[in-house]
Amino acid sequence: MTITLTDAACRALGTADPAAKAEAAHAMARDWRAGGMDVGDTAPPDRPARPARPELRPPREMPKRGRGMSMAGRIALLHALAHIELNAIDLACDLIARFTAEDLPRGFYDDWVTVANEEATHFGFLSARLGALGAAYGDLPAHDGLWEAAEATRADLPARIAVVPLVLEARGLDVTPPIIAGLTRAGDANSAAVLERIYADEIGHVAAGRRWFDWLCDRAGTEPAATWQSLVRTHFRGALKPPFNTEARERAGLPAAFYDALAAEKR
């Protein structure tokens, strides 16, 4: 039986073991890039498979993570980042499989297969760093807030792109450089190097989000900034909080004029 791209994306979504999920994303990318694979129309599950650990809690019930760079603090930080990257694999795979009725060009799938593959690489790097520090993914509780964003935008492709790459991943561009600086000051050059790689890739992910958001707006005849602001107001519960990494956001095609007005609103 010939495997389609959406079959492969759903295989990753249906894989609970984190390392196996990452490998499923890598396999999907290898097979897609080899050519000859159809997109298909396999529907994704309502929720991705998850391992028994970590325990998932609502964000408000998560213990506060210390700001220091002690060993325990760095483990908690890397664990939280690994959880984000594992969710990011699923978010990219869900995006690939959920919106096939939208008549999207193959370039759309090229970009999000690349994103899924890179998120899997990021998870592998962070998992390895946890192991080097005597820990493992699953040792600490984690929150389910990222998948809540997927559920809130499951019926609306522009909303999904507006919220996931253009709010959540863009926020990663804001917070990552100070974390890298803290790890460097703490003498953890290896963890800092991992975050440098992730940071560089995430600029590309935000850029892909902006590219396809603009494409969808052009197809619908709508203005991107106003459309994005409306969708974020409707589908994102949180607030856009400065400080913003304007240099990285500009590199990703997300100028301050796009988000400043929304950030200034009381929500």
Summary of the structure (lengths in Angstrom):
residues: 267
radius of gyration: 18.1
end to end distance: 50.6
largest distance: 53.6
contacts: 831
relative contact order: 0.12
helix: 68%
strand: 1%
